[in-house]
Amino acid sequence: MTTPAFDSADAHTAPTTTLDQDTLAELYRLHAPYLLRALLRMANGDRGKAEDILQETFLRAWQNPRALVRGPEHGRPWLFTVARRIAIDHFRMAAARVKEVGGEAQEERAGAQDPYDEVLAAHDVGRALGELPPHQREVLVHLHFNDHTAARTGRALGVPTGTVKSRNFYAVRALAPLLEERGLAPVNHGSTRSR
């Protein structure tokens, strides 16, 4: 993925205070993959629509530096909220066009699953991950979000493959009750956390 480019024409219509390019690049590096994954699910796999929403989200981040005063690493909740609002606008416009053309609302044909629930769930998963120790969180992100192998993760983190597997085991074990508390995983009454 590349950092979204904004041409100089955008600078003339944007507010006078914008996010600096390095902070925007770091914000994109930290959060774009997660946002894109959630937006792809919301857009039923339509990568073009998901990327349009993603770019518009980062354009708004660029235009609103005050929303990100805590730094790029704390920007994900704000970005998910903005992306969700943009997606809602896109889907409302599309639904209106479908109804005008076909006489039947898009919601009448859509499945029962609400795509916005997935964005909210992704946000909750991110918050649960934030409660884990950094060494466990890093392993989970590499293995499960970036689809890296244990060997590749070990090389990236500078630890043996066995350490990666061990950290993954304990991270998954620690994450499960955090997800259960948020209603994102079935409650497992048979497990014991004190083992």
LINLINPE-V340509 format. One record per pair of residues at least 12 apart in sequence whose ideal C-beta (glycine too) atoms are under 10 Angstrom apart, sorted by the first residue. I is the first residue (numbers start at 0). GAP is how many residues later the second one is. D is the distance in whole Angstrom. If there is no record, write none. Layout:
# LINLINPE-V340509
<<I;GAP;D> <I;GAP;D>>
This chain:
# LINLINPE-V340509
<<0;27;8> <0;28;9> <0;31;6> <0;32;7> <0;35;7> <0;50;9> <0;53;9> <1;23;10> <1;26;9> <1;30;9> <2;18;8> <2;21;7> <2;22;5> <2;23;9> <2;24;9> <2;25;5> <2;26;8> <2;29;8> <2;55;8> <3;20;8> <3;21;9> <3;24;7> <3;28;8> <3;47;9> <3;50;8> <3;51;5> <3;52;9> <3;53;9> <3;54;5> <3;55;7> <3;57;10> <3;58;8> <4;50;9> <5;12;9> <5;15;9> <5;18;9> <5;49;9> <5;52;9> <5;53;7> <5;56;6> <5;57;10> <9;49;8> <9;52;8> <9;53;9> <10;51;10> <12;50;10> <13;45;8> <13;48;7> <13;49;5> <14;47;10> <14;48;6> <14;49;8> <14;50;9> <16;46;9> <16;47;9> <16;48;6> <16;49;8> <17;41;10> <17;43;10> <17;44;5> <17;45;6> <17;46;9> <17;47;6> <18;39;9> <18;41;10> <18;42;6> <18;43;5> <18;44;8> <18;45;8> <18;46;4> <18;47;10> <18;48;9> <18;49;7> <18;53;9> <18;56;10> <19;42;9> <19;45;8> <20;41;9> <21;50;9> <22;38;9> <22;39;9> <22;42;8> <22;45;7> <22;48;8> <22;49;6> <22;52;9> <23;34;7> <23;35;10> <23;37;7> <23;38;5> <23;41;9> <23;44;9> <23;48;8> <24;47;9> <25;45;9> <25;46;4> <25;47;8> <25;49;9> <26;31;7> <26;34;6> <26;35;9> <26;41;7> <26;44;9> <26;45;4> <26;46;9> <26;47;10> <26;48;5> <26;49;9> <26;51;10> <26;52;8> <27;26;9> <27;29;10> <27;30;6> <27;33;9> <27;34;10> <27;44;9> <27;47;10> <27;51;10> <28;43;8> <29;41;10> <29;42;6> <29;43;6> <29;44;10> <29;45;7> <29;46;8> <29;49;9> <30;23;10> <30;26;9> <30;27;9> <30;30;9> <30;41;8> <30;42;9> <30;44;6> <30;45;5> <30;46;10> <30;47;10> <30;48;5> <30;49;9> <30;52;10> <30;95;9> <31;19;10> <31;22;6> <31;23;10> <31;25;9> <31;26;7> <31;47;9> <32;21;10> <32;108;10> <32;112;7> <32;113;8> <33;42;7> <33;45;9> <33;46;8> <33;88;7> <33;89;9> <33;91;9> <33;92;7> <33;107;9> <33;111;7> <34;15;9> <34;18;8> <34;19;6> <34;22;7> <34;23;9> <34;41;8> <34;44;6> <34;45;7> <34;47;9> <34;48;6> <34;84;9> <34;87;9> <35;14;6> <35;15;7> <35;17;9> <35;18;5> <35;21;10> <35;47;9> <36;13;9> <36;81;10> <36;85;7> <36;108;8> <37;12;9> <37;15;10> <37;16;10> <37;42;7> <37;45;7> <37;46;9> <37;49;9> <37;77;9> <37;78;10> <37;80;6> <37;81;5> <37;82;9> <37;83;9> <37;84;4> <37;85;8> <37;87;10> <37;88;10> <38;12;8> <38;13;9> <38;14;5> <38;15;6> <38;18;8> <38;41;10> <38;44;6> <38;45;9> <38;47;9> <38;48;7> <38;51;10> <38;76;9> <38;79;10> <38;80;8> <38;83;10> <39;13;10> <39;14;9> <39;78;10> <40;72;10> <40;74;6> <40;76;10> <40;77;5> <40;78;8> <40;80;10> <40;81;8> <41;41;9> <41;42;8> <41;45;5> <41;46;10> <41;48;9> <41;49;8> <41;72;9> <41;73;4> <41;74;7> <41;75;10> <41;76;6> <41;77;6> <41;80;10> <42;44;8> <42;47;8> <42;48;9> <42;51;10> <42;72;8> <43;66;9> <43;67;9> <43;71;8> <48;38;9> <48;41;7> <48;42;9> <48;45;9> <49;33;9> <49;37;9> <49;40;10> <51;34;9> <51;35;10> <51;38;8> <52;29;9> <52;30;6> <52;31;9> <52;32;10> <52;33;5> <52;34;5> <52;36;9> <52;37;6> <52;38;10> <53;25;9> <53;29;7> <53;32;9> <53;33;10> <54;31;10> <55;26;8> <55;27;8> <55;30;5> <55;31;10> <55;33;9> <55;34;9> <56;21;10> <56;22;6> <56;23;9> <56;24;10> <56;25;5> <56;26;4> <56;27;9> <56;28;9> <56;29;6> <56;30;9> <57;21;8> <57;24;9> <57;25;9> <58;23;10> <58;27;10> <59;18;9> <59;19;9> <59;22;5> <59;23;9> <59;25;9> <59;26;8> <60;14;7> <60;17;8> <60;18;6> <60;21;7> <63;14;9> <63;18;8> <66;12;9> <66;14;10> <66;15;8> <72;57;10> <73;56;10> <75;46;9> <75;47;7> <75;50;6> <75;51;9> <75;54;9> <76;46;6> <76;49;8> <76;50;8> <78;44;10> <79;39;6> <79;40;8> <79;42;7> <79;43;5> <79;46;8> <80;38;9> <80;39;10> <80;42;8> <82;36;7> <83;31;9> <83;32;6> <83;35;5> <83;36;8> <83;39;9> <84;31;10> <86;28;7> <86;29;7> <86;32;7> <87;27;10> <87;28;7> <87;31;10> <90;15;8> <90;16;9> <90;19;9> <90;24;8> <90;25;9> <91;14;10> <93;12;6> <94;12;6> <94;13;10> <94;15;9> <119;62;10> <119;64;10> <120;58;9> <120;61;8> <120;62;9> <120;63;6> <121;62;10> <122;59;10> <123;54;9> <123;55;8> <123;57;10> <123;58;5> <123;59;8> <123;60;6> <124;20;9> <124;50;9> <124;53;9> <124;54;7> <124;57;8> <124;59;6> <124;60;10> <125;19;10> <126;51;9> <126;55;8> <127;46;10> <127;47;6> <127;48;10> <127;49;9> <127;50;4> <127;51;6> <127;52;10> <127;53;8> <127;54;6> <127;56;7> <127;57;10> <128;12;7> <128;15;10> <128;16;9> <128;42;9> <128;46;7> <128;49;8> <128;50;10> <129;48;10> <130;43;8> <130;44;8> <130;47;6> <130;50;10> <131;35;10> <131;38;9> <131;39;6> <131;42;6> <131;43;6> <131;46;8> <132;34;9> <132;37;9> <132;38;8> <132;41;8> <134;22;8> <134;24;9> <134;28;9> <134;32;6> <134;35;10> <134;36;8> <135;30;10> <135;31;5> <135;32;8> <135;33;10> <135;34;6> <135;35;4> <135;36;9> <135;37;10> <135;38;7> <135;39;8> <136;30;10> <136;34;7> <136;37;10> <136;38;9> <137;15;8> <137;18;9> <137;19;6> <137;21;10> <137;26;10> <137;29;8> <137;33;9> <138;14;6> <138;15;9> <138;17;10> <138;18;7> <138;20;9> <138;24;9> <138;25;6> <138;26;9> <138;27;9> <138;28;4> <138;29;5> <138;30;10> <138;31;9> <138;32;6> <138;33;9> <139;13;10> <139;27;8> <139;28;7> <139;31;5> <139;32;7> <139;34;10> <139;35;7> <140;12;9> <140;30;10> <141;12;9> <141;14;6> <141;15;7> <141;22;8> <141;25;10> <141;26;9> <142;21;7> <142;22;9> <142;24;9> <142;25;6> <142;28;9> <142;29;9> <143;24;8> <143;27;9> <143;28;9> <143;31;10> <147;16;9> <148;12;9> <148;15;9> <149;12;9> <149;13;9> <149;14;5> <149;15;6> <149;17;10> <149;18;7> <150;13;8> <151;12;9> <152;12;9> <152;14;9> <152;15;8> <153;13;10> <172;18;9> <172;20;8> <172;22;9> <173;19;9> <175;12;7> <175;15;8> <175;17;9> <176;14;8> <176;16;6>>
